[in-house]
Amino acid sequence: MARIAVIGAGMGAMAAAARLAVAGHRVAVFERGATHGGAVRRLERDGFTFDTGPGLLHLPAVYRDLFLKTGKESLESCVELSQVDPAGRHVFADGTAVSLPNASRAGVLAALDEALGAGAGERWSALVGRAREAWDATRRPLLEEPLWQDWRVLGRDPYPAVRRRGLFGRGKGPTTATLAEVARRELADPRLVALLESHALAYGFDPRSAPASAAVLPYMEQTFGSWYPRGGLRALADAVYARCLARKVEFGFGAEVTGIVEKDGRVAGVELADGRVAEAEFVLAGIDPGRLAGLCGGREPWGADEVRPVPRERAAGRLTVCLAVRGARPEGAAHRTVVHAADRAAELAGVFGDGPGPRPPCERPTVTVLRPDDPTTRPDDAHEAVTLTATVAPHELDGAAVAERMTGVAEAAVPGLRERVLWREVLPPTDDTLVAGPALAGREGRFLRPGNRTRIPGLYAVGGWSHPGGGLAHAGMSGAIVAGLIVNGDDWHGST
């Protein structure tokens, strides 16, 4: 039995802690904040509750596996999960709207044909089919296995070259195009382009530079479905925390780690802000790479020939607006509506920049509107809790002004919304809400995440800022990978 210290109580860190405790290790989690869950947070006020992190779960099998491997109770016995149908409603810049059914390729094809015109569904379906090839080629190395030592082979984009008419036919190798280039070439219709690019934007990726393999993001959602737990995504975080407690994981809140302790060339524990030292044979860092480097005395935990962390200043942020709304939620209202930006180019320039100089503000960003049909989120049936989110530039942001514009945009999903608002809470981007997207193959490895192993023996990175990247499913798999490395040794190659 080893002593294991975990820095941070995010989803990936807790997933690893529960698995390691079941394996017989003594696990202690040190969280500088007041609660667990990391970015999976909840705002409560006047009987309203809001998810202020992720709004839906797209790969529940990751957490089903976690609960299966850490006890006899299934995920569904601890969390009431339901599929959201439709998976989402999309309102495009020209006013066209389409509702996409959950986990139904044929249903999505038919819905797009009806809303956007004959042939739209087939073009989308063909792209998703190619995305499946990319998913099949990279699922194991990017989701289930530790980052390969020869990680540069993942720098080649697995998205297949599109079939072309004429002498040369279909290309023989993977594409080197960006997601935006693939969208324009293969989808043509600007509404389909917006649909594809919105998936990348939600994860903080600029489609103009993201690899074509980012097409796996809508593939995952369309194939595995969109799921919602009663009580919101925070209920999932609470269930994982409860599972950790049941497996005797110790938690310390308000316990800030200020340094990594080393002895004889390997990790020996962590130093806390109050001067205590918690000895440990292994340390798991569920924090961003910059903070981890600081805990290591400013030394970079990864070598020069390894995947480098994404610079924080390049990360996008998420602005969240929580609205307490008078009036009942109409029957049949979509759980999630995406109202697309009027000017996609202006939005991307505002979020990610468009060359040197300041980023111009986007007057009408893409806004995701969440209206869960969940009685636990509202004081009574005469009110509803509405959450708005937008991906924005993380700095120099007037949150109140952007929130006002977002509320106006959201009226395309909730007519008369501004007149119905009782109060609102604006949560601008912070260092804790920067968006860390999942690892993607292609673009010479620039969209991979640092490996879970570090240069310091016994020190591992876990969670959204390390392999296999951000998002609820990927964070959960990060915990599974790190637990596998500790239980089976650093030569472990992943689940079979």
C-alpha positions in Angstrom: 0.0 0.0 0.0 1.4 3.3 -1.1 0.7 6.8 0.2 -0.6 9.0 -2.6 -1.1 12.7 -2.5 -3.5 14.3 -5.0 -3.3 18.1 -5.7 -6.8 19.4 -6.6 -10.3 17.8 -6.4 -11.3 18.1 -10.1 -13.0 15.4 -12.0 -9.9 13.7 -13.3 -8.1 13.9 -10.0 -11.1 12.3 -8.1 -11.5 9.6 -10.8 -7.9 8.6 -10.2 -8.2 8.8 -6.4 -11.2 6.5 -6.4 -9.5 3.9 -8.6 -6.3 4.0 -6.5 -8.1 3.7 -3.2 -9.9 0.6 -4.5 -6.5 -0.8 -5.5 -5.5 -0.6 -1.8 -3.6 2.7 -1.7 -4.0 5.4 1.0 -5.1 8.5 -0.9 -5.3 12.0 0.4 -6.6 14.9 -1.8 -5.5 18.5 -1.1 -7.8 21.1 -2.6 -7.1 24.8 -2.1 -10.7 25.7 -2.7 -13.8 25.1 -0.6 -15.3 22.2 -2.6 -14.8 19.4 -5.1 -15.5 19.1 -8.8 -13.1 21.6 -10.4 -14.8 23.4 -13.3 -18.0 21.4 -12.6 -19.6 24.0 -10.4 -23.1 25.1 -9.3 -24.6 28.5 -8.5 -27.5 28.5 -6.1 -29.7 31.5 -5.2 -33.3 32.0 -4.2 -34.3 28.5 -5.1 -32.6 28.6 -8.5 -29.6 26.4 -9.4 -27.3 26.6 -12.4 -24.5 24.5 -13.8 -21.6 27.0 -14.3 -19.4 24.5 -16.0 -20.2 21.8 -18.5 -23.9 21.5 -19.3 -24.1 18.0 -20.8 -22.3 14.7 -20.8 -21.4 13.2 -24.1 -19.6 9.9 -23.3 -21.3 8.4 -20.2 -19.4 5.1 -20.6 -16.3 6.7 -19.1 -18.2 7.3 -15.8 -20.1 4.0 -16.0 -16.7 2.3 -16.1 -15.4 4.3 -13.2 -18.4 3.3 -11.0 -18.2 -0.3 -12.1 -14.5 -0.5 -11.3 -14.8 1.2 -7.9 -17.8 -0.6 -6.4 -20.9 -2.5 -6.9 -23.2 0.5 -7.4 -23.6 1.5 -11.0 -23.6 5.1 -12.2 -27.3 5.0 -12.8 -28.0 3.9 -9.2 -26.2 7.1 -8.0 -27.2 9.6 -10.7 -30.5 9.8 -12.6 -29.2 10.1 -16.2 -31.5 10.8 -19.1 -30.8 11.4 -22.8 -31.7 14.9 -24.0 -33.9 14.9 -27.0 -33.5 16.8 -29.2 -29.8 16.8 -28.6 -29.8 20.4 -29.6 -31.6 23.1 -31.6 -29.5 25.4 -33.8 -30.6 28.9 -34.9 -28.4 30.2 -37.7 -27.6 33.7 -38.7 -30.2 33.8 -41.5 -32.9 32.7 -39.0 -33.1 29.1 -40.2 -33.5 26.7 -37.3 -33.1 22.9 -37.0 -33.6 20.5 -34.1 -31.2 17.5 -34.2 -32.4 14.3 -32.6 -30.2 12.5 -30.1 -27.8 9.7 -31.2 -29.5 9.2 -34.5 -27.5 9.5 -37.7 -30.5 8.9 -39.9 -32.6 11.4 -37.9 -30.0 14.1 -38.1 -29.7 13.6 -41.9 -33.5 13.9 -42.3 -33.7 17.0 -40.1 -30.9 18.8 -41.9 -32.5 18.0 -45.3 -35.8 19.3 -44.2 -34.5 22.5 -42.6 -31.6 23.4 -44.9 -32.6 21.7 -48.2 -32.0 18.5 -50.0 -28.5 17.2 -49.9 -27.5 19.1 -46.7 -28.0 16.0 -44.5 -26.0 13.8 -46.9 -23.0 16.2 -46.9 -23.1 16.4 -43.1 -23.4 12.6 -42.8 -20.5 12.0 -45.2 -18.3 14.3 -43.1 -19.3 12.6 -39.9 -18.5 9.2 -41.6 -15.0 10.4 -42.3 -14.7 11.7 -38.7 -15.5 8.1 -37.6 -12.4 7.0 -39.4 -10.4 9.5 -37.5 -12.0 8.4 -34.2 -11.3 4.8 -34.9 -7.7 5.5 -35.7 -7.0 7.6 -32.6 -9.4 6.5 -29.9 -7.0 4.3 -28.1 -3.9 6.5 -28.2 -5.8 9.7 -27.5 -8.3 8.4 -24.9 -7.4 5.1 -23.4 -3.6 4.8 -23.4 -0.7 6.9 -21.9 0.7 9.4 -24.4 3.1 7.5 -26.7 6.8 8.2 -26.2 7.0 8.6 -30.0 4.2 11.1 -29.8 5.2 12.8 -33.1 3.4 10.1 -35.1 0.2 11.6 -33.7 1.1 14.8 -35.4 -0.3 13.4 -38.7 -4.0 14.1 -39.1 -6.0 10.9 -39.3 -9.0 12.7 -41.0 -9.0 11.0 -44.4 -8.5 13.0 -47.6 -11.8 13.6 -49.3 -12.7 11.9 -52.5 -12.3 14.2 -55.4 -13.6 14.0 -58.9 -11.3 13.8 -61.9 -8.0 12.2 -62.7 -6.6 11.7 -59.2 -9.7 10.5 -57.4 -9.4 10.2 -53.7 -6.2 11.2 -51.9 -4.2 8.3 -50.5 -3.2 9.8 -47.2 -4.7 11.9 -44.3 -5.5 15.5 -44.9 -3.3 18.4 -43.7 -6.2 20.9 -43.8 -7.6 22.8 -40.9 -11.2 22.2 -39.7 -12.3 25.5 -41.3 -10.9 24.4 -44.6 -12.6 21.0 -44.4 -15.8 22.7 -43.5 -15.8 25.1 -46.5 -14.7 22.3 -48.9 -17.0 19.5 -47.8 -20.0 21.3 -46.5 -20.3 24.5 -48.6 -23.5 25.7 -46.9 -22.5 28.4 -44.4 -25.0 27.0 -41.9 -23.4 23.6 -42.0 -20.0 25.3 -41.6 -21.3 27.1 -38.6 -22.7 23.9 -37.1 -19.3 22.1 -37.5 -17.2 25.0 -36.3 -19.4 25.6 -33.2 -18.4 22.2 -31.8 -14.7 23.3 -32.0 -15.5 26.7 -30.5 -17.3 25.2 -27.5 -14.0 23.4 -26.6 -11.9 26.6 -27.1 -10.5 25.6 -30.5 -10.1 28.1 -33.3 -11.4 26.2 -36.4 -9.0 28.2 -38.6 -6.0 26.5 -36.9 -7.5 23.3 -35.4 -6.8 20.1 -37.3 -9.4 18.5 -39.5 -9.5 15.7 -36.9 -11.6 18.1 -34.7 -14.5 16.7 -36.7 -14.5 13.9 -34.1 -16.2 16.3 -31.7 -19.6 16.3 -33.4 -19.0 12.6 -34.2 -18.8 11.8 -30.5 -21.9 13.8 -29.6 -23.9 12.4 -32.5 -22.8 8.8 -31.8 -22.8 8.5 -28.1 -25.6 11.0 -27.3 -26.1 13.9 -25.0 -27.0 13.1 -21.4 -28.1 15.2 -18.5 -28.2 14.1 -14.8 -31.1 15.3 -12.7 -29.8 18.1 -10.5 -27.3 19.1 -13.3 -23.7 18.1 -14.0 -22.9 19.0 -10.5 -24.8 15.9 -9.4 -22.2 13.9 -11.3 -19.4 15.6 -9.5 -21.2 15.0 -6.2 -21.6 11.3 -7.0 -17.9 10.9 -7.8 -17.0 12.7 -4.6 -19.3 10.4 -2.6 -17.7 7.4 -4.3 -14.3 8.6 -3.2 -15.4 9.0 0.4 -17.0 5.6 0.4 -13.6 4.2 -0.7 -11.8 6.0 2.2 -10.2 8.8 0.2 -9.3 11.7 2.5 -10.1 15.2 1.5 -8.6 18.4 2.8 -10.3 21.6 1.6 -8.7 25.0 2.0 -5.5 23.1 1.8 -3.1 24.8 -0.6 -0.1 22.9 -1.8 2.9 25.2 -2.1 5.6 22.8 -3.2 6.6 19.3 -4.4 8.9 17.5 -2.0 11.7 15.4 -3.5 14.1 13.0 -2.0 16.8 10.8 -3.6 15.7 11.9 -7.1 12.0 11.1 -6.8 8.9 12.6 -5.3 8.5 12.3 -1.6 5.4 14.3 -0.8 3.9 17.8 -0.8 4.4 20.9 1.2 1.3 22.8 2.4 0.7 26.5 2.9 0.5 26.0 6.7 3.9 24.5 6.8 2.9 20.8 7.0 4.5 18.2 4.8 2.4 15.3 3.7 4.7 12.4 2.8 3.8 10.4 -0.2 5.3 7.8 -2.6 3.3 9.2 -5.5 1.9 12.7 -6.2 -0.9 13.4 -8.7 -1.2 17.0 -9.9 -4.7 17.9 -11.1 -3.7 21.5 -11.9 -2.6 23.5 -14.9 1.0 23.1 -16.1 2.0 26.6 -15.1 1.1 26.1 -11.5 2.7 22.7 -11.4 6.0 24.2 -12.7 5.8 26.7 -9.8 5.4 23.9 -7.3 8.5 22.3 -8.8 10.6 25.4 -8.1 10.0 26.8 -11.5 11.4 23.8 -13.3 9.4 22.5 -16.3 8.0 19.1 -15.4 8.3 17.9 -19.1 11.4 17.6 -21.1 12.3 19.6 -24.2 11.5 16.6 -26.5 8.1 16.1 -25.0 4.7 17.7 -25.7 4.8 21.3 -24.4 1.9 22.8 -22.4 -0.5 25.1 -24.3 0.4 28.7 -23.3 -2.3 30.1 -21.1 -2.6 33.3 -23.0 -3.7 31.4 -26.0 -6.5 29.7 -24.2 -10.1 30.8 -24.7 -12.4 31.5 -21.8 -16.1 30.8 -21.0 -18.4 33.5 -20.0 -21.5 32.3 -18.2 -24.7 34.2 -17.5 -27.2 32.7 -15.0 -30.8 34.0 -15.4 -33.6 33.6 -13.0 -36.7 33.8 -15.2 -40.3 34.3 -14.4 -42.8 32.2 -16.3 -43.1 28.5 -16.8 -40.8 26.6 -19.2 -42.9 25.8 -22.2 -43.6 22.1 -22.8 -41.3 20.8 -25.6 -38.7 23.6 -25.2 -35.3 22.4 -26.3 -32.9 21.7 -23.4 -30.0 23.2 -25.4 -30.2 25.8 -28.2 -27.2 27.2 -30.0 -27.7 30.6 -31.5 -25.0 31.1 -34.0 -23.0 34.3 -34.5 -24.2 36.7 -37.2 -20.6 37.1 -38.4 -18.4 34.1 -37.9 -15.2 35.8 -39.1 -15.7 38.6 -36.7 -16.4 36.2 -33.8 -13.3 34.2 -34.4 -11.2 37.4 -34.7 -12.7 38.6 -31.4 -12.0 35.4 -29.5 -8.7 34.3 -30.9 -7.3 37.3 -32.6 -6.6 38.0 -36.3 -3.0 38.9 -36.5 -1.1 41.3 -34.2 -2.9 44.0 -32.2 -5.9 43.9 -29.8 -8.8 41.6 -30.4 -11.9 43.4 -31.6 -15.0 42.8 -29.6 -17.7 40.6 -31.1 -21.0 42.3 -31.0 -23.0 39.1 -31.4 -21.2 35.9 -30.3 -22.4 32.4 -30.6 -24.5 31.8 -27.5 -25.5 28.4 -26.0 -28.8 28.5 -24.1 -29.5 25.8 -21.6 -33.1 25.3 -20.3 -33.2 22.0 -18.5 -36.6 20.4 -17.8 -35.5 19.7 -14.2 -37.7 20.7 -11.2 -34.6 20.8 -9.0 -33.2 23.8 -10.8 -36.1 26.2 -10.0 -38.2 27.2 -7.0 -41.5 26.2 -8.6 -43.1 25.6 -12.0 -43.8 29.3 -12.5 -40.1 30.0 -13.0 -37.2 28.5 -14.9 -33.4 28.7 -14.6 -31.8 29.6 -17.9 -28.0 29.5 -18.4 -26.2 31.3 -21.2 -22.6 30.5 -22.2 -20.2 31.9 -24.8 -16.6 31.3 -25.7 -14.8 34.6 -25.4 -11.3 36.1 -25.2 -10.2 35.6 -21.6 -8.8 39.1 -21.0 -9.8 42.7 -21.3 -13.5 41.8 -21.2 -16.4 43.9 -20.0 -18.5 41.0 -18.7 -21.6 43.0 -18.0 -21.7 44.4 -21.5 -21.1 41.0 -23.2 -23.8 39.5 -20.9 -26.3 42.1 -22.0 -25.6 41.3 -25.7 -25.7 37.6 -25.0 -29.2 38.0 -23.4 -30.4 39.7 -26.5 -29.0 37.0 -28.7 -30.6 34.3 -26.6 -34.1 35.8 -27.4 -33.9 33.8 -30.6 -34.3 30.7 -28.3 -36.4 32.3 -25.5 -38.7 35.0 -26.9 -39.1 38.0 -24.6 -36.3 36.8 -22.4 -35.1 40.2 -21.3 -38.6 41.2 -20.0 -38.8 37.9 -18.0 -35.5 38.2 -16.2 -35.8 38.6 -12.4 -32.1 38.8 -11.8 -28.8 37.6 -13.4 -25.4 36.6 -12.3 -22.5 37.1 -14.6 -19.5 34.8 -14.3 -16.7 36.2 -16.5 -13.7 34.0 -17.5 -11.1 33.4 -14.8 -8.0 31.2 -14.7 -10.2 28.5 -13.4 -12.7 28.7 -16.3 -10.3 28.8 -19.3 -11.3 26.2 -21.7 -9.0 23.1 -22.1 -10.1 21.1 -25.1 -9.4 17.4 -25.6 -6.3 16.2 -27.3 -6.4 16.1 -31.1 -4.1 14.4 -33.6 -2.6 16.4 -36.5 -1.0 19.8 -37.0 2.4 18.3 -35.9 1.2 17.6 -32.4 0.3 21.1 -31.5 -3.1 20.0 -30.2 -1.8 17.2 -27.9 -1.5 17.6 -24.2 1.5 17.0 -22.0 1.9 13.3 -20.9 0.8 12.1 -17.5 4.3 11.0 -16.6 6.7 13.8 -15.7 10.5 14.0 -15.5 10.2 13.6 -11.7 9.7 9.9 -10.8 6.5 9.4 -8.9 4.9 12.7 -10.0 2.0 12.5 -12.5 -0.2 15.0 -14.1 -3.9 14.3 -14.3 -7.0 16.2 -15.5 -7.9 18.5 -18.4 -4.6 20.2 -18.9 -2.7 17.0 -19.4 -3.2 13.9 -21.6 -5.9 13.2 -23.0 -7.1 16.8 -22.5 -10.2 18.6 -21.3 -13.9 17.7 -21.2 -15.7 15.5 -18.8 -15.1 12.3 -20.6 -11.4 13.0 -21.3 -10.8 14.1 -17.6 -12.3 10.8 -16.5 -10.1 8.9 -18.8 -7.1 10.9 -17.6 -7.8 9.6 -14.1 -8.1 6.0 -15.4 -4.7 6.3 -17.3 -2.8 7.7 -14.3 -4.3 5.1 -11.9 -3.2 2.4 -14.5 0.3 3.8 -14.6 0.7 3.7 -10.8 -0.9 0.3 -10.3 0.8 -1.4 -13.2 4.0 0.5 -13.6 5.2 3.1 -16.1 5.6 0.5 -18.8 1.8 0.0 -18.8 0.3 0.7 -22.2 -3.3 1.0 -21.4 -6.5 -1.0 -21.0 -7.1 -4.0 -23.2 
